[in-house]
Each structure stands twice: as C-alpha cells, then as structure tokens.
Amino acid sequence: MLRPGAQRLWSRGLRGSPGLPRSVRGREGEEKLPSSTEAKWKDTAETVVIGGGCVGVSLAYHLAKAGMKDVVLLEKSELTAGSTWHAAGLTTYFHPGINLKKIHYYSIKLYEKLEEETGQMVGFHQPGSIRIATTPVRVDEFKYQMTRTGWHATEQYIIEPEKIQELFPLLNMNKILAGLYNPGDGHIDPYSLTMALAAGARKYGALLKYPAPVTALNPRPDGTWDVETPQGSVRANRIVNAAGFWAREVGKMIGLEHPLIPVQHQYVITSTIPEVKALKRELPVLRDLEGSYYLRQERDGLLFGPYESQEKMKVQDSWVTSGVPPGFGKELFESDLDRIMDHVEAAMEMVPVLKKADIINIVNGPITYSPDILPMVGPHQGVRNYWVAIGFGYGIIHAGGVGKYLSDWILQGEPPFDLIELDPNRYGKWTTPQYTEAKARESYGFNNIVGYPKEERFAGRPTQRIGGLYKTLESKCSMGFHAGWEQPHWFYKPGQDPQYKPSFYRTNWFEPVGSEYKQVMQRVGVIDLSPFGKFNIKGQDSIRLLDHLFANVIPKVGFTNINHMLTPKGQVYAELTVSHQSPGEFLLITGSGSELHDLRWIEEAAVKGGYDVQIKNITDELGVLGVAGPLARKVLQKLTSEDLSDDVFKFLQTKSLKMSSIPVTAIRISYTGELGWELYHSREDSAALYDAVMDAGQEEGIDNFGTYAMNVLRLEKAFRAWGSEMNCDTNPLEAGLEYFVKLNKPADFIGKQALKQIKAKGLRRRLVCLTLATEDVDPEGNESIWYKGKVVGNTTSGSYSYSIQKSLAFAYVPLELSQVGQQVEVELLGKNYPATIIQEPLVLTEPARNRLQKNDRKDKP
C-alpha cells in the first residue's frame, strides 16, 4: 500500500530536500539572483505593491511593462515566501465563473512565453488535465459547463472512458463515466515563475525591495500614502495590498478587517513508481471530484493533494486571533496523514499503482481563503487609493491574469472586463471572523462538490444583517443569501416539499414559483426587497454630481427614474433608481450585490471633482416592502389617506406618507412590471408594516412571492438586470438601454464622448429576447448560442415563462442575426434547442397597457 514508512516530515527549512517538488526544494544558485539591496531606494512611487508572492510580483511586472514609472514592490522577507513557494503549481483553463476563464486563459498564455521574454526558466509542463465523472449528475455538470465554453477561447471537451484511459493508462476505469478534458492545462514551478516575473519587472524598471517589511501606512489628505519600512519611507500615489496570508495585518494598519483565514492544505509526494517511470509521456493532471483530490506526475512519482471535509480540515485560527507569527515565511506546519486518509484510499482505488508507492514527503502549508473561496481584487471602498489583490486560494493560476487585470484597471481608470465576483467590496461590516471561518471551512470542504445553478450554501447564516421580516418568513420559504441578507427565493405551501433540492433540471421550486407568478399577475403579491443598496445624497452640488455620474437626466422633485453610471469607455458600470425626494436631496437604490461597488464609484467621483455633497449609506437603516399586482392599489389605499389613484400618484412618482401610521417613502415602481409600489421604511417597522399590508389584503387574496418569481416577471417585461444583460462588458446601446441614455443632455457625463463614438461606429451585436421549447431544463444565462454549426453569441439570463409555457431568455447575437423571427439554437446540457427571436417585451408592462387602453378610448367615437 501507499506507505508512510519512508515519509520525511519537516516543519521548517525545506529547501534542498530531494523529496519535495521543485517549488519547495528551491533552486540551485537561488541566492545568486540580483540582490534587492543593491538597488537604490526610492522616496516616491506611483504604485507601491506590498507582497512578493507570485500575485504581487505579477502586478509589478505588468505595471512596469505597461509603462508606469516608479513601481516599487516591498517584500517583508524574500520573494515567494508565504504561500507561493510551497504551492503545487497547478494551471488550468477551467473555471465555472465566466470571466474568471479569461484570467486563467491569460495566465497560461503568459506563462507559455515568459521564459523567452525574461531568460528565466519557469518549469512549465502542459500535459493537459482531466476531471473525472463517476456519477450521472457529474456528467450533467460537465455538460452544463460545456454550454458555457463555446463562446470562450478555451479548449475544453467531454471525453469518453476510452480516451481517458489512453491519456492516463494507470487508472482503474471501473466507475469512470466521462471526463472533462483541457489539453493546455498542467503545472508550473511557482518559485521559477515568480523569479521570471521578477526579472521581467526589473527589466521594465520596477524596483523590488526585500527584506523591507511595511511597518505603517499613513494616509495623507491629498489621497497619497506614506509607506513606512525599516529602510525608509515611500510616498505613493496608491498602494496595493498583495501580502498573502499577511494581508489581514496590512489591512489592520489602516483599520480594515479583511475577511481572510489561513487554511492548512496538505499534499503528498511519492518516490519513483516504476509504472510511472516507464511511461513515454507525462500524465495529464487528474482531478477525481468524488474523491476530492488532484493528482499529477512529479518526476517519476506522483503528487496528490486532497481537500478534506469541513469537519476534518484544519483552519489556522490562532493566526486570526493572535496574528501570523512574526518569523513565519518559508515554514510549514506539521503534517497529519490521518486527516487525509479517506482521500489517500480513494486515490489508491482510482490509481492502483499508489498502493505500492512510498510517501517521501507530506507538505502542509498555509493558503488563504476568503469566505467564498474567490480572491478580492480591486480598489477598496471607504479608503482612497487603497487596492487589494488578496485571498488567493489558487494564486498560481490567477497570478498572471490578475496582474494584467489590475494593471489595466489602474492605468485606464476602469476594469478591462467585469469581475464583480472578485470585488473586495462584496463583503461588509456583517462579515465577522466567525462568519469568515464558517464559510472558509465550507468552501474548502465543498471544493469539488457538484456546482449547480441557483446554488445555496448555508454555513455562517444568518448573519447580523437579517431584515425585519426574517423571523416572520423563515418558516414559510426557501431563503437566498444576498450580501449578508436573507431574502425569500420562493414560498412553499402545506404538502409541498420545502427542502433545498438543487438540480440542473426543473426541481421542487418550479410549481410554487408558477403559483407566485399567477398571484402577482392576477391578484396582489408582497416581496421583501430590504437587501437593496440605499444611499442618501444631498448638498449644494448634489445635482451637479449626479448629472456628471449618470447618463439619464436627473428627475424632478417628487419623481424617480432609472439611471446608469457608465465607465469612461462607455460601458455600463451600474444601474440605479434615482429619486429626487426634496430639492437637492436624493435616494439612490441599487442591487444588493453592488452596494459598495456602486458607493465606491460615487464617492471617488465626488472627491475627484471636488463636489460639495454628503453621501450616506443607509442600506442597513431601511427595510423595503414591494407590493405588486392589479389589486395592489386597492389593498394599499386601505392603509393611507393619501390618494393613490393613477392620476394623483403617477408611475415613477415618489411621496412620503404613512401606511397604517408607519412613515414610508412610497415609490410607484415595480421590477415585476405590474402595478406596484416600493415602500421604504425604518427597518424596525418592517414586521408591523408587513402585517398591516397582509391584513388589509385578505379580501383580495394577498400572498407572498420571492425573487425567483420576480425574475420571471421581469424577463417577460424585458427588463434588463445589471450583472446579466449589462455590466462592464457591455455598452448601453447594445444592451437596448437607449431610452435611458440622454446623449443630448448638457452635462458631460462620464462615458458620454466614448458612447458617441460607439454610436457613430455602429454596433456589432445586440441584446435580443428569444423563446425556446425544452423538456425540463431552462436557460440560466451564459449558455452558447449556435447558428449554422458555429457559436455566435451567449445568453445572459433566462427562465421558464409561465405565460407562454416555454423557456425565455435574453441573449447577445451578431447584429445581422438580431431581427425578430430569426432562428438560432441554444445549447442546454449537451443538446441544442431551436430558438426564435421575438419582439420584446413578451408581456406589456402595466403602464404600457394603461396607455394603450387610454388611446383606445380616445380613438373610439
């Protein structure tokens, strides 16, 4: 069997051990590389990067290569210290996140040419990789991922067992059903990679200083920073925290608690295995998803690393409570083979030659996890010119792409493409250390579980951010998690299955959501919208600021409109509703997931332009209740003396009034497209207001609805969603938002000139609505669109339409294929379904229906 008898356990000082992978052994002549102490100290810098792991060095390389002068990297001990030096070095094109595929793709393409560019060996192996499916649901997951691959440059295929065995002849094929194959995948020596990036950074003029631990970060009134080190101080226009497992300590210097936690990750290295040595080509990297481990060839032996369950894994929580030990750099933890024996046994069953192999080492080192396993990349809200590139559980594959992504963002003033899933501002004050640990455990333990659409994970919930209706509704519905909030996704009735049952097909929420849809279309429904991000903006320059930020006009006092913030290149940075409550005072509303993302942009524009305004985030102060449906007015009129009639309380009007003696700001708007109001109120009043509305609506048959039903309703009305139909990858013209963009307004809003140029050039693609008949699967978004055997576009979101009993989706297609009636195909779970582009919207909104009825009456004699 795989014998630990020959294993050599080390707790520190591992360089030079022949039983370790290349990155951990270190390099011959390592200390002969140019000493950073020989370079002259700089007192000023455009950008100071803190941290000399692969991510920080990559950023310094990319900034310097792009032409930035005075790039300084400060490393507390030596390059690669921390998590980089002991990494297993895996590289893969695969990622379930759509735009993170771009990060992986760029990294691999960079690593392929880095040795030639810098003259430094990088030890890059590209034998490919195979993800193994041993269950039918895993095969469905592979099909699900393939539908999202066609419109990307990545090579990826589903392969049959025969091909798997040909590529990896040492496998036990008894349980294998299929494989997901990426030919360009492999592994790289992290130490050599970092040194090559460092050589490139120096070549282009960056200064890399080590040892130079940062001892203090002092912000100055003009937005610059004084970065203190034992070697001296550097005044920087911006700083980037890329400090790996030291990132929390760096954040604490300026009063930030970054939600990061160190996790102990182990991998095992074997001695020479004769069957491996006899192979004529290197084995592809193997990922046994049910066994939850990766395995690759290491010389003539094998290296494999498991992800233990959240019950067995070990979090280095002492580092969270007491800080990282001051001298910890190129050290490891004591290994614990017992903790990973389940995975060892699974690996021996899948790769039988392991049973006879000797373990010559177990590496157990710290890697840093964020709550959701994704890194935090970008500028941080609330602190000027402070950027982060932290929380990398997979820093080697992310390093190249993130370095380029951040460099482009810093130099161009906007992200090169949308990556809001990595936004550091997705976390807030609700992200406690307890929450971070619970989620990090879950994320690590769930590393290889099936990734379903509409996935929910329940560790650490609920947070302190529960709304006023949580206790009222929690026993009646399936809750979703939105930026710390619990929000009903769908409601169940007696006799219905209340369990969370994820699936690639229609599952137990399908019928209840249909009932909620009918509730809103035929009667009246109530929805908790409290997770909305909410900002109050006032001051003598408030109108000027908003006119500069937004592409639409600023509404008159007492009215609301939909408004978009654009990037300098004319892309859609955000969508908000703007309500002019009193002269010069505004209530801005955005989605829960973009709360601090949008606030940071607004605050930065206010400071940069010197606007005299007060900006306050009131998200946690206000609850929001949505009431929608043809009987909404009848119900709400019972609770207020304010006239809610159509002529007096018009669509997109906002008023302060009382509902059942509770003060509310009522806005006549609904994302359902039906008659409705959003009622903004003190969070403490949520339960009382909800009870009053439900009591008042008994005669009208009032009932609850959740976000799943709201999504169907908004799709039928052709309402775009930020993050799906529009984001930093799209401009408002191709997204069909022309109505909301006023290019002729006097203010020179951000992105105006770029948008004029886009309009003059003409569009190459267009957002369309399409319908398709399927069996029991519906589009979710990001599926490939096919035409005449080629992928020509992608869906952005979709659902089942209960009004026409077909699937409905938004999709981007080439302009020449965007006409109503055009036939295309949508790929879902390995099958292409015929689809037809339709005239939008599928269902007219309530205001549009009202206008048509009034016009009909006028036309009649």
Secondary structure, DSSP 8 states (H G I E B T S, - for coil): --BGGG-B--SB--TT-TTS-HHHH--TTGGGS--GGGS---SEEEEEEE--SHHHHHHHHHHHHTT-S-EEEE-SSSTTTTTTTT---EE-S--SSTTHHHHHHHHHHHHHHHHHHHS----EE---EEEEE-SHHHHHHHHHHHTTTTTSS---EEE-HHHHHHH-TTS--TT--EEEEETT-EEE-HHHHHHHHHHHHHHTT-EEE-S----EEEE-TTS-EEEEETTEEEEEEEEEE--GGGHHHHHHTTT-----EEEEEEEEEE---HHHHT-SS---EEEETTTTEEEEEETTEEEEEE---TTT--B-HHHHHH-S-TT-SSB-----GGGGHHHHHHHHHHSGGGGG-BEEEEEEEEEEE-TTS--EEEE-TTSTTEEEEE--TTHHHHHHHHHHHHHHHHHHSS-SS--GGG-GGG--TT--HHHHHHHHHHHHHTTTS---TT----TT-S-TT--TTHHHHTTTEEEEEETTEEEEEEE--TTS--S----SS--TTHHHHHHHHHHHHHS-EEEE-TTSEEEEEESTTHHHHHHHHBSS----TTBEEEEEEE-TTS-EEEEEEEEEEETTEEEEEE-GGGHHHHHHHHHHHHHHHT---EEEE-TTTEEEEEEESTTHHHHHHTT-SS--STTTS-TTBEEEEEETTEEEEEE---TTSSSEEEEEEEGGGHHHHHHHHHHHTTTTT-EE--HHHHHHHHHHTT---BTTTBSTT--TTTTT-GGG--TTSSS--TTHHHHHHHHHH--SEEEEEEEE--SS----S--EEEETTEEEEEEEEEEEETTTTEEEEEEEEEGGG-STT-EEEEEETTEEEEEEEE-S-SS--HHHHHHHHHHHHHH--
